[in-house]
Structures are given as C-alpha cells and as structure tokens.
Amino acid sequence: MAGGGTWAAMAFQVTEVQKALKGADYPMNGEQLAELARSNGADQDLVDALRKVRQVDGPNTVMQELKGDLGGSA
C-alpha cells in the first residue's frame, strides 16, 4: 500500500467508501458524511476526505466528489 502526505497519493476503494457510509440518510454534507464514516469505523484519511465533500444527494454523488481519491475503476 502506498502512503503519502498528498491527496493525489491517497486512493480509497469503492467498497471501503460504501461500508463507511452505511446507513446514510441523504442529503448530507461533508461534515455529516465524515461523522457517519467515523462512527462506522472508517480510516481517518477517508473521514478527512469526506469532510471536504459538498452537500450530496446520494452515494453516486459521493463517488463523483471523491473520484480523484478512489482507487481502481470507478
């Protein structure tokens, strides 16, 4: 696994994001998403990335917002 201090070096798996956002009640803003992910045991890097997301209306929009940070094919 590659680590690093830059956002470009980070990559989150789609399944990791889905697991972190289990139980989401959309619409939600970044702070709400981050808190949900934290309570679901998500990695701190993912929590921090979600905190920067604008208000979203569903999981597809979350994925679009995190697109640059997702690993693998989206």
C-alpha positions, -999 to +999 in steps of 0.1 A: +000+000+000+013+034-009+012+061+018+019+097+014+010+132+026-007+144-006-042+139-017-030+125-050-013+097-033-044+085-015-069+061-030-100+047-014-117+016-026-153+020-036-163-008-012-145+010+016-165+042+010-198+022+008-190+005+041-181+038+057-214+054+046-237+025+056-269+040+070-265+074+053-297+095+052-292+118+022-290+147+015-259+150+037-230+175+038-193+167+042-193+171+080-223+147+083-207+122+060-174+124+079-191+118+113-211+088+099-179+073+084-161+078+117-189+061+136-187+032+111-150+027+118-136+043+086-099+051+082-091+087+093-079+096+058-113+087+044-130+107+072-109+137+063-116+134+026-154+131+032-153+162+054-143+182+022-173+170+002-201+194-006-237+185+001-246+154-018-279+137-025-268+101-027-240+076-029-234+082-066-227+119-059-204+110-031-184+088-055-183+117-080-170+140-053-143+115-043-135+105-078-099+117-076-093+098-044-108+065-055-086+035-063-093+010-091-120+015-117-150+037-106 
